[in-house]
Amino acid sequence: MTLSTRSMWLKHFNAREDFPFKYLDNAASFCKICEKAFGATEKSQFQQHLKSERHNENAQLKLKRSLSQAQLEDLFLEQGETKEDQVRYPQ
């Protein structure tokens, strides 16, 4: 497998899945959703990882976290604070 082949795979999967993969070396890639490196020398290994139970659970957890964060931000903004007001710097 060449670097350009893997780059094409990453481009294909990242376009569909909001850029979860990063190239590490000739035999490994990194999934930002799972925060884990995995072996990927074949395109089917990316597909297998995307379909794995662990990846799907991690994707759901990240979605819940981001939704909770957005709800908290909305709550503070409703109370009249700006995003800048929410940042507290130590004195």
MDAnalysis code that builds the backbone (N, CA, C; Angstrom):
import MDAnalysis as mda
import numpy as np

u = mda.Universe.empty(273, n_residues=91, atom_resindex=np.repeat(np.arange(91), 3), trajectory=True)
u.add_TopologyAttr("name", ["N", "CA", "C"] * 91)
u.add_TopologyAttr("resid", np.arange(1, 92))
u.add_TopologyAttr("resname", ["MET", "THR", "LEU", "SER", "THR", "ARG", "SER", "MET", "TRP", "LEU", "LYS", "HIS", "PHE", "ASN", "ALA", "ARG", "GLU", "ASP", "PHE", "PRO", "PHE", "LYS", "TYR", "LEU", "ASP", "ASN", "ALA", "ALA", "SER", "PHE", "CYS", "LYS", "ILE", "CYS", "GLU", "LYS", "ALA", "PHE", "GLY", "ALA", "THR", "GLU", "LYS", "SER", "GLN", "PHE", "GLN", "GLN", "HIS", "LEU", "LYS", "SER", "GLU", "ARG", "HIS", "ASN", "GLU", "ASN", "ALA", "GLN", "LEU", "LYS", "LEU", "LYS", "ARG", "SER", "LEU", "SER", "GLN", "ALA", "GLN", "LEU", "GLU", "ASP", "LEU", "PHE", "LEU", "GLU", "GLN", "GLY", "GLU", "THR", "LYS", "GLU", "ASP", "GLN", "VAL", "ARG", "TYR", "PRO", "GLN"])
u.atoms.positions = np.array([
    [0.836, -1.173, 0.000],
    [0.000, 0.000, 0.000],
    [0.886, 1.242, 0.000],
    [0.549, 2.180, -0.837],
    [1.333, 3.406, -0.926],
    [0.709, 4.495, -0.066],
    [1.492, 5.507, 0.179],
    [1.007, 6.647, 0.949],
    [-0.157, 7.320, 0.233],
    [-0.083, 7.434, -1.083],
    [-1.164, 8.083, -1.822],
    [-2.457, 7.269, -1.749],
    [-2.344, 5.948, -1.721],
    [-3.532, 5.101, -1.584],
    [-4.195, 5.342, -0.241],
    [-3.393, 5.332, 0.828],
    [-3.966, 5.569, 2.154],
    [-4.538, 6.979, 2.248],
    [-3.879, 7.935, 1.652],
    [-4.395, 9.309, 1.655],
    [-5.768, 9.378, 0.987],
    [-5.936, 8.616, -0.088],
    [-7.249, 8.575, -0.750],
    [-8.295, 7.964, 0.171],
    [-7.934, 6.898, 0.883],
    [-8.870, 6.276, 1.818],
    [-9.252, 7.265, 2.918],
    [-8.245, 7.929, 3.486],
    [-8.529, 8.892, 4.554],
    [-9.428, 10.009, 4.049],
    [-9.143, 10.502, 2.862],
    [-9.968, 11.566, 2.287],
    [-11.411, 11.091, 2.117],
    [-11.576, 9.876, 1.631],
    [-12.908, 9.308, 1.423],
    [-13.667, 9.172, 2.750],
    [-13.051, 8.548, 3.745],
    [-13.729, 8.327, 5.024],
    [-13.887, 9.613, 5.811],
    [-12.900, 10.494, 5.758],
    [-13.002, 11.747, 6.507],
    [-14.078, 12.658, 5.945],
    [-14.312, 12.622, 4.663],
    [-15.360, 13.451, 4.062],
    [-16.739, 13.007, 4.531],
    [-16.906, 11.712, 4.728],
    [-18.207, 11.179, 5.138],
    [-18.423, 11.262, 6.636],
    [-17.363, 11.245, 7.403],
    [-17.482, 11.069, 8.848],
    [-16.932, 12.237, 9.669],
    [-16.875, 13.424, 9.122],
    [-16.429, 14.597, 9.873],
    [-14.980, 14.481, 10.371],
    [-14.101, 14.008, 9.511],
    [-12.657, 13.975, 9.727],
    [-12.210, 13.231, 10.990],
    [-12.628, 11.981, 11.173],
    [-12.201, 11.284, 12.388],
    [-10.814, 10.654, 12.309],
    [-10.269, 10.476, 11.091],
    [-9.025, 9.716, 10.964],
    [-7.828, 10.593, 10.664],
    [-6.703, 10.149, 11.204],
    [-5.431, 10.825, 10.980],
    [-4.388, 9.748, 10.696],
    [-3.529, 10.011, 9.756],
    [-2.464, 9.087, 9.361],
    [-1.333, 9.146, 10.378],
    [-0.904, 7.982, 10.890],
    [0.227, 7.948, 11.820],
    [1.501, 7.468, 11.140],
    [1.450, 6.271, 10.560],
    [2.606, 5.728, 9.851],
    [2.122, 4.725, 8.812],
    [3.015, 3.924, 8.277],
    [2.649, 3.001, 7.208],
    [1.652, 1.929, 7.626],
    [1.534, 1.661, 8.907],
    [0.670, 0.573, 9.346],
    [-0.433, 1.010, 10.296],
    [-0.461, 2.275, 10.696],
    [-1.433, 2.691, 11.706],
    [-2.074, 4.020, 11.356],
    [-3.297, 4.150, 11.817],
    [-4.038, 5.405, 11.726],
    [-4.615, 5.693, 13.100],
    [-5.071, 6.913, 13.283],
    [-5.615, 7.333, 14.567],
    [-7.055, 7.764, 14.376],
    [-7.937, 7.275, 15.222],
    [-9.346, 7.669, 15.193],
    [-9.580, 8.685, 16.299],
    [-9.948, 9.909, 15.920],
    [-10.171, 10.971, 16.900],
    [-11.404, 10.689, 17.749],
    [-12.380, 10.004, 17.200],
    [-13.590, 9.699, 17.959],
    [-13.272, 8.730, 19.091],
    [-12.501, 7.689, 18.785],
    [-12.144, 6.682, 19.785],
    [-10.912, 7.080, 20.591],
    [-10.179, 8.084, 20.104],
    [-8.916, 8.501, 20.702],
    [-7.981, 7.300, 20.816],
    [-7.848, 6.604, 19.680],
    [-7.099, 5.349, 19.671],
    [-6.458, 5.125, 18.303],
    [-5.250, 4.582, 18.321],
    [-4.587, 4.172, 17.088],
    [-5.039, 2.758, 16.752],
    [-5.125, 2.478, 15.457],
    [-5.479, 1.123, 15.035],
    [-4.739, 0.814, 13.747],
    [-4.479, -0.480, 13.552],
    [-3.792, -0.920, 12.345],
    [-4.702, -0.800, 11.143],
    [-4.182, -0.241, 10.071],
    [-4.993, -0.077, 8.868],
    [-4.095, -0.114, 7.643],
    [-3.903, -1.306, 7.139],
    [-3.144, -1.447, 5.905],
    [-4.043, -1.791, 4.736],
    [-5.325, -1.995, 5.028],
    [-6.324, -2.296, 4.005],
    [-7.518, -1.369, 4.191],
    [-8.165, -1.029, 3.110],
    [-9.338, -0.165, 3.183],
    [-10.427, -0.804, 4.050],
    [-10.538, -2.110, 3.977],
    [-11.562, -2.809, 4.762],
    [-11.348, -2.634, 6.264],
    [-10.109, -2.377, 6.701],
    [-9.852, -2.161, 8.125],
    [-10.446, -0.832, 8.603],
    [-10.449, 0.179, 7.741],
    [-11.137, 1.433, 8.074],
    [-12.638, 1.180, 8.180],
    [-13.167, 0.450, 7.220],
    [-14.600, 0.136, 7.226],
    [-14.965, -0.674, 8.463],
    [-14.140, -1.646, 8.792],
    [-14.386, -2.478, 9.965],
    [-14.366, -1.622, 11.235],
    [-13.395, -0.715, 11.331],
    [-13.332, 0.146, 12.511],
    [-14.580, 1.024, 12.610],
    [-15.002, 1.609, 11.486],
    [-16.197, 2.459, 11.493],
    [-17.444, 1.707, 11.928],
    [-17.521, 0.433, 11.612],
    [-18.694, -0.377, 11.951],
    [-18.596, -1.023, 13.326],
    [-17.444, -0.882, 13.975],
    [-17.249, -1.554, 15.264],
    [-18.164, -0.963, 16.333],
    [-18.533, -1.806, 17.272],
    [-19.396, -1.388, 18.376],
    [-18.725, -0.292, 19.201],
    [-17.434, -0.455, 19.448],
    [-16.695, 0.523, 20.247],
    [-16.717, 1.911, 19.583],
    [-16.471, 1.958, 18.269],
    [-16.467, 3.234, 17.554],
    [-17.842, 3.891, 17.633],
    [-18.890, 3.114, 17.417],
    [-20.247, 3.665, 17.460],
    [-20.620, 4.155, 18.852],
    [-20.205, 3.428, 19.882],
    [-20.456, 3.883, 21.257],
    [-19.722, 5.185, 21.533],
    [-18.461, 5.263, 21.116],
    [-17.683, 6.489, 21.325],
    [-18.274, 7.666, 20.555],
    [-18.756, 7.423, 19.350],
    [-19.381, 8.487, 18.560],
    [-20.629, 9.008, 19.267],
    [-21.431, 8.106, 19.828],
    [-22.631, 8.522, 20.556],
    [-22.280, 9.322, 21.806],
    [-21.248, 8.880, 22.525],
    [-20.817, 9.615, 23.723],
    [-20.338, 11.020, 23.378],
    [-19.556, 11.135, 22.312],
    [-19.077, 12.457, 21.896],
    [-20.230, 13.349, 21.470],
    [-21.214, 12.784, 20.796],
    [-22.383, 13.552, 20.383],
    [-23.152, 14.042, 21.606],
    [-23.362, 13.166, 22.583],
    [-24.070, 13.563, 23.810],
    [-23.318, 14.664, 24.536],
    [-21.970, 14.515, 24.613],
    [-21.163, 15.540, 25.278],
    [-21.275, 16.886, 24.579],
    [-21.212, 16.869, 23.248],
    [-21.269, 18.137, 22.521],
    [-22.663, 18.755, 22.630],
    [-23.707, 17.924, 22.643],
    [-25.064, 18.457, 22.819],
    [-25.241, 19.048, 24.211],
    [-24.701, 18.377, 25.220],
    [-24.782, 18.894, 26.590],
    [-24.045, 20.216, 26.709],
    [-22.873, 20.292, 26.084],
    [-22.097, 21.533, 26.109],
    [-22.879, 22.657, 25.437],
    [-23.495, 22.368, 24.309],
    [-24.273, 23.386, 23.595],
    [-25.464, 23.843, 24.442],
    [-26.098, 22.911, 25.136],
    [-27.233, 23.270, 25.990],
    [-26.778, 24.167, 27.136],
    [-25.629, 23.864, 27.725],
    [-25.111, 24.709, 28.796],
    [-24.786, 26.105, 28.287],
    [-24.169, 26.182, 27.117],
    [-23.857, 27.487, 26.542],
    [-25.138, 28.275, 26.280],
    [-26.161, 27.606, 25.755],
    [-27.444, 28.277, 25.512],
    [-28.048, 28.775, 26.813],
    [-27.959, 27.987, 27.873],
    [-28.510, 28.372, 29.167],
    [-27.829, 29.631, 29.685],
    [-26.500, 29.682, 29.601],
    [-25.776, 30.865, 30.064],
    [-26.102, 32.083, 29.201],
    [-26.225, 31.874, 27.906],
    [-26.543, 32.996, 27.022],
    [-27.947, 33.524, 27.283],
    [-28.874, 32.626, 27.629],
    [-30.237, 33.052, 27.969],
    [-30.245, 33.901, 29.235],
    [-29.306, 33.654, 30.133],
    [-29.234, 34.395, 31.383],
    [-28.514, 35.727, 31.224],
    [-28.217, 36.095, 29.982],
    [-27.640, 37.402, 29.717],
    [-26.136, 37.444, 29.645],
    [-25.467, 36.327, 29.835],
    [-24.020, 36.322, 29.729],
    [-23.609, 36.143, 28.280],
    [-22.505, 36.745, 27.936],
    [-21.919, 36.498, 26.621],
    [-20.892, 35.386, 26.776],
    [-20.434, 34.850, 25.675],
    [-19.406, 33.815, 25.759],
    [-18.149, 34.365, 26.417],
    [-17.855, 35.628, 26.198],
    [-16.679, 36.243, 26.813],
    [-16.853, 36.320, 28.328],
    [-18.099, 36.537, 28.807],
    [-18.351, 36.585, 30.240],
    [-18.111, 35.230, 30.901],
    [-18.279, 34.155, 30.128],
    [-18.139, 32.817, 30.679],
    [-16.686, 32.459, 30.936],
    [-15.759, 33.124, 30.289],
    [-14.336, 32.837, 30.492],
    [-13.880, 33.585, 31.725],
    [-13.406, 32.847, 32.680],
    [-12.951, 33.446, 33.944],
    [-11.424, 33.317, 34.008],
    [-10.765, 34.430, 34.200],
    [-9.319, 34.434, 34.307],
    [-8.936, 34.578, 35.771],
    [-7.923, 33.838, 36.205],
    [-7.490, 33.958, 37.610],
    [-6.913, 35.348, 37.874],
    [-7.159, 35.838, 39.040],
    [-6.689, 37.174, 39.435],
    [-5.263, 37.122, 39.879],
])
